[in-house]
Amino acid sequence: MFNNYKEIVTKAIIGKGKKTFKNDYEVSVDRDIDTVLGCWVINHKLKGEKVGDYIKISGSYDINIWYSYENNTKTDVISNKMFYEEKVHVRVKDNASVGDESDIIVRSLKNPSCIDVSNDNRTIKYTISKELGIEIVGDQKIRIPVSNNEEDYDIIIDEKDIDSEIEDGVNEDYLKDKQ
């Protein structure tokens, strides 16, 4: 029967969420573009921190856009390092609060990728999509039931005590008494 509870303070996920972000960009080049041949994103880095009542996610990645020019006879690649900042509100569970000691863990659930690209003369317009997962780890108090009918300590029996218990319990005249 559980009559008591013990409270334990532990680290636990107190808030968790995910969000897809779509951002539009454009870049200009010094020549007329015929066709955009490809767009890829590499080297994604990110981190999160609590700012006020929201989580700020800061990150960067490298964007590479391959295009043709001079009537599709030549190609070139534009490479840019892109920086971004996203703000999200993550709901916390069980009336927990996000404090300065809380850990903010941000993961890329779907790496940034180019989902749309177009060109107009010397300008390339593109859209980057990414899905980020945010976990907030903080102190959480949990209650566990404990039983009252268990002894807190086990009894320790020394070998010396066992030997003397055997000596005291042996009746040497046991067989004589049975005859």
C-alpha positions in Angstrom: 0.0 0.0 0.0 1.4 3.4 -1.0 0.8 5.9 1.8 3.6 8.4 1.2 5.1 10.2 -1.8 8.6 11.4 -2.3 9.4 14.4 -4.5 12.3 14.3 -6.9 13.7 17.2 -8.8 15.1 16.2 -12.2 15.9 17.6 -15.6 13.1 16.9 -18.1 11.7 18.2 -21.4 9.2 20.9 -20.3 8.5 22.2 -23.8 8.7 20.8 -27.3 7.7 22.0 -30.7 8.5 22.1 -34.4 8.0 24.7 -37.1 8.7 25.0 -40.8 10.2 28.2 -42.0 10.1 29.5 -45.6 12.3 32.5 -46.4 12.6 34.4 -49.8 15.9 35.8 -50.9 17.3 37.3 -54.0 20.8 37.8 -55.4 22.1 39.9 -58.3 24.9 39.0 -60.7 26.9 41.1 -63.1 25.6 39.3 -66.3 22.3 38.3 -67.9 21.2 34.8 -66.7 19.7 32.3 -69.2 18.8 29.4 -66.9 19.2 28.5 -63.2 20.6 25.0 -63.3 20.7 24.2 -59.6 20.5 25.5 -56.1 21.8 23.6 -53.0 22.4 24.4 -49.3 25.3 23.0 -47.2 27.0 23.6 -43.9 23.9 24.3 -41.8 24.7 25.4 -38.2 22.2 26.6 -35.6 21.7 27.4 -31.9 18.8 28.6 -29.7 18.5 30.8 -26.7 15.8 32.2 -24.5 15.1 35.9 -25.1 12.3 37.4 -23.2 9.2 35.2 -23.6 10.3 33.5 -26.8 13.1 31.3 -28.2 15.5 32.9 -30.6 17.1 30.6 -33.2 20.3 31.9 -34.9 21.8 30.0 -37.8 23.8 30.0 -40.9 24.3 28.0 -44.1 26.1 28.2 -47.4 23.9 28.6 -50.5 25.3 27.7 -54.0 23.4 28.6 -57.1 24.5 27.2 -60.5 23.4 29.2 -63.5 24.1 29.5 -67.3 24.7 32.6 -69.4 25.7 33.7 -72.9 22.9 31.7 -74.6 23.5 28.7 -72.3 27.1 28.3 -73.4 28.8 29.1 -70.1 28.1 28.4 -66.4 29.0 29.8 -63.1 28.2 29.3 -59.4 27.3 31.9 -56.9 28.3 31.0 -53.3 27.0 33.0 -50.3 27.0 32.4 -46.6 23.5 33.2 -45.3 22.6 34.1 -41.8 19.1 33.8 -40.3 17.3 34.5 -37.1 13.9 33.1 -36.2 11.7 33.7 -33.2 9.3 31.2 -31.8 7.0 30.7 -28.8 7.2 27.2 -27.4 4.5 26.1 -25.0 5.7 24.6 -21.8 4.0 21.8 -20.0 2.5 21.4 -16.5 2.9 25.1 -15.5 6.7 24.8 -15.8 8.7 28.0 -16.4 11.6 28.6 -18.7 14.5 30.1 -16.7 18.0 31.1 -17.3 19.2 27.7 -16.3 17.0 26.0 -18.8 18.7 24.3 -21.8 17.4 25.1 -25.3 18.1 22.4 -27.8 17.4 23.1 -31.5 17.6 20.5 -34.1 17.2 20.6 -37.9 14.4 18.1 -38.6 14.5 18.9 -42.3 17.7 20.5 -43.5 17.4 23.7 -45.4 16.7 23.2 -49.1 15.8 25.4 -52.1 12.1 24.8 -52.9 11.7 27.5 -55.6 14.1 29.4 -57.8 13.6 31.8 -60.7 15.6 34.4 -62.6 14.9 37.8 -64.1 17.8 39.2 -66.2 20.5 39.7 -63.6 18.5 38.7 -60.5 18.0 35.3 -59.0 15.0 34.8 -56.6 14.9 31.7 -54.4 13.0 30.3 -51.5 14.7 28.3 -48.7 12.6 25.9 -46.5 13.7 24.3 -43.3 12.0 22.5 -40.4 13.4 23.0 -36.9 12.6 21.2 -33.7 12.9 22.9 -30.4 13.2 21.3 -26.9 13.3 23.1 -23.6 14.9 21.2 -20.8 14.4 22.4 -17.3 14.0 21.4 -13.7 10.8 19.4 -13.1 9.5 18.1 -9.8 7.9 14.7 -9.9 6.2 12.7 -7.1 6.6 9.0 -6.8 4.6 6.8 -4.4 6.6 4.9 -1.7 5.5 2.1 0.6 5.4 2.6 4.3 5.7 -1.1 5.3 9.4 -1.5 4.2 12.3 -1.1 6.6 14.7 1.6 5.6 17.7 -0.4 6.5 18.6 -4.1 6.0 19.9 -5.9 9.0 23.6 -6.7 8.7 24.6 -10.1 10.0 28.3 -10.7 10.6 29.9 -14.1 10.0 30.9 -14.1 13.7 27.2 -13.7 14.7 26.2 -16.6 12.5 28.9 -18.9 14.0 27.9 -18.1 17.6 24.2 -18.5 16.6 25.0 -22.0 15.3 27.1 -22.9 18.4 24.3 -21.7 20.7 21.7 -23.6 18.8 23.4 -27.0 18.6 22.3 -29.5 21.2 25.2 -32.0 21.6 23.0 -34.4 23.6 20.3 -34.5 20.9 21.0 -38.1 19.9 21.4 -39.3 23.5 18.0 -37.9 24.4 16.4 -39.9 21.5 17.6 -43.3 22.8 
